[in-house]
Amino acid sequence: MVKHVLRGGTALLAFALVVLGCNTADPLNPQEESGSEGEGSSFFSLLSSWGESDEAIHGELSVKSHRGLGDPTYRVEAAVKSDTNLASPYVDGGEATIADVNVSYHPQLGYYSASPGTFGESSEWGLAGNPEHDIPAFSDNMYLPEEIEFSSPVSTRDSIGRIDATVSKGEGITVTWNPDPTHDGEVAVGFLYRGDEDDGEGAFGRYELTEDDGHYVISSGELDDLPVGGEVILMIARVNGKVMGTSTHKFFVYGYTMAEGTFKLTE
């Protein structure tokens, strides 16, 4: 297992915000060594950033699923460049197919759709190509893991929107979810603690990679120093990705599914 810790400051910003756009780190191969702990690592950088690659990359195609208290939301996106220079502008690479969703390029918005994409099955990915920008066509298939959901604990709010679900620091937190038997990767389990601004604690976060077996325990010892009354935001996610394209143009394609819930910390 790989465990990472965050404390306060800008690292928490990265922890709390989904990183979008064209990135260069492999979520399937985080750079930290197994068993390491590191300040400043981000739960979301694990999911949507890519590590070093020996191949020249012309962009990325991605789909992201997020489940909170309401209905799930989705982002289907692509970023295509005519060359491998990171400073080059995005271009129209022809119609994109991303997890079976067809998306056309918009001059202002680029490639974007709020459609779900295909999770839990192998789906089609590719570009139709555009000779004007020397972008060749390609097509391939990739399995996206089933959409992940909490089985427990369950986050709820009262009639005026206040958090009324709790987790106990003394008992620890047993996190359970729907395992995907076809997914041969790991699940990221994380939490972010937010205390009162004047309690001296600021914020604290941690995530860990674990088997996709539907069960993980955050021990009472990991929560022991956190003051009662603060908020604990639990997050779980799984991801898959690969390199696709032609002999001259390579693209990172990936998709992740995540769920989160907010709880009050009690004794």
N, C-alpha and C positions, 0 to 999 in steps of 0.2 A: 504494500500500500504506500501511496505517496501523500504526505500530509503537509499542508501549507498554512501559515498563520499570517494574519493581517492585523495591524494595530494603527488606528487613527489616520488622520491626514489624507494625502492624495491617494494612497493605496486603497482606501475605502471607497473613493470615488470610482476607481476602476472596478472594484468589487460590485458596486451597486448599479453600474450602467452597462448595458449591452454594447459591445464594440461592433460597429457596423462599417461597411465599406470594404475596400480591397486591402487585405492584410497579408502578412507573410510568415505566419507561424503555424505549425501542424498541431491541431488539437488532439490528435491521436498519439503524438510523441512529444509530450512536454519535456523541456530541456533539463529540468531538475532530475537528479538521480533518484531512483526508487528509495523510499524511506527517508528522504530529506525533508527538512523544514526550512522555510524561507520567508523572511519579511518582505512584504511588498508584492507577493504573488497575487494573482487575481482569479477568482472563480470563473469570471466571464472571459478572461484572456485565455484560459484553458479551452473554452468552448469555441471561440471565434477568431483566435489568432493562430498564425502558422509559423513554424520554425524554419530553419535554414534548409534550402534545397539546392541540389546540384544542377537542377534543370532551370532553364530560362522560362519564366512564367509570364503569360500575357493577360492574366486576370483570374477571376473566380466566379463561381456560381454557387448560390447557397439558399437554403431554406431553414427557417427557424420557427419553432413552435413554443409558445409560452402559455402556461396555465396558472392562473391565480384564483381569486374568489369567483370571478365571472366566467364568461365563455372564453375558450382559448383564442389566442390571437396568433397570426402568422405573418411572416415576412419572407417573400420569395424575391431574390435579388440577383443581379449579375453586375460585374464590372469588367469591361473589355478594353484592352489597349492594343494599339497597332504595333507596339514594340514592347520590350521588357524594361524600359526606363520607368521607374516609379513616378517620375515627375510628368510623364506624358499624360495628355488628356484622355478621358474615356471616349470611346467611339461606338458607333452602331455596328455590331457584329452580325446583324441579321437576327431573325426571331430566335429567342432562346427557349429551350425546353428544360425546365428545372423541376425534377421530381414529378414529371408528367404534366406540369403547368406550362402552357405556352405564354411567353411574355415578349411583347414588342418593345423596341427601344423608343424612349421619349426624349427629345432634345434637352428638356429641362430636368426631367425626373430620372432619366436613365432607365434601367430595367427595374420594375417594381410591381409586385402584385400582393394582395392580402389573401390570396387563395390558400387552401390548406396544404397542397402537395400530397404526395402519397407516402404515408408512413406505414411501417410494418410489412412492406412488400418491396420487391425490386422495381425500380422506376427508371424512366428514360431521362437522360440528361444530354444536352448538346447545344450547338449553335447552327443556324442555317448558313452562316457565312456571309461575307460582304466583300466583293472584289474591290470596291472603292477604297477600302482600308486594308486590303490584302489579308482579310480574315478568312481562313478556310472553314468549310463546314466540318463538323464532327458529331458523332452520336455514340453514346455508350450507356451502360446500365449500372445502377448501384442500389444496394439495399439500404433503406433508412430504417432505423430502429422504431419499434412501436412507440407511440406517444406515451410519455411517462406521466403517471399520476400518483399522488399520495394515497395510500390505504390508511395510514395513520402516521402522526396525529392529523386531525382534520381542523383546518383553520375556519373560524366562524366569526361573524360580527353581529352586534345587537341591532335593534331597529333603527338606531340613529348612526350606525356605522362604526361604533367603537369595538375594539378587539375584545371578544369575550372568551376566546379559547386560551388555555394555559398549558405550559409545560413546567415540570418540576426539576429544579436543579439538584435536589436531594436524590431523586430517583433516576436522573439521567433521562435521555430522550431515545426511545426506540422508534426509528424511522422505518416504515415499510412502504413498498410500492409494488406495482405490477411488473414482474420480471419479464424480459423478452428472451425466450429460449433460443431464438435465432441470432440474437446479438452476441457476438463473441468478444466484445470490448467490455470496458469497465463503466461503472456509473460514478459520477462525481456527486458527492454529498457534502453540502456546505451549510454554514450558518453565519449570520451577521447579528451581533448584539448591539443594540442602541440603548444606552442609559439616559438618565436626565442630563441635560447639558452641564449642570452645575454639580454633578456628583463626583467629578474628578476622574471618572472612568473613560469618558469619551466613547469610543466604539471599538469593537473587537470582532474579528472574523476568522474563520477557518474552513478549509475544505479538504476533502480526502478522496482518493480514488479507491473504489472497492468493487468487488464482484457484483455482477448484475443478478443477484440471487433474491432480491426483494427485501433485504433485511440489513439494517446497520444500527449500531448503538453508539450514541454520543454519551460518553460516560459522565457520571456526576463529577468526577475529578476535573474534567474539561470545563465544567460550568461553575466550579466551586468559588472562583474569585469574582464572579459576575454578580452585581447587586440585584436583589429581588425588586421586581416592579418594572424593569426594563423590557424592551421588545426583543424577541428572538425571531429572526426571519430565516426559516429553513428553505433550502434549495436542493433540488435533485435534478440531474440531467444525464443524458447519454447522447453520443455523437458517432457519426461515421463520416469518412471522407477518403478521397483518393485523387490522383492526378489523371486527367483525361486530356485528349486533344489529338493532334497530328504529330508527325515527325518534326515539324517546324514551329508549332504553336501549342503550348501546354497551358492547361488551366487547372487550378485547384477547384474541386467541387466538394461540398460538405453540407451536412444538415445536422441540426441538433434539436432535441426536444427537452424542455425543462418545465418544472413546476415549482411553485413557491407558496409558502404560507406564513402568516405572522401570528405570534403568540406572546402572551404576557408571561414573564418568568416568575414562578412562585417558589416557595421553600420546598 
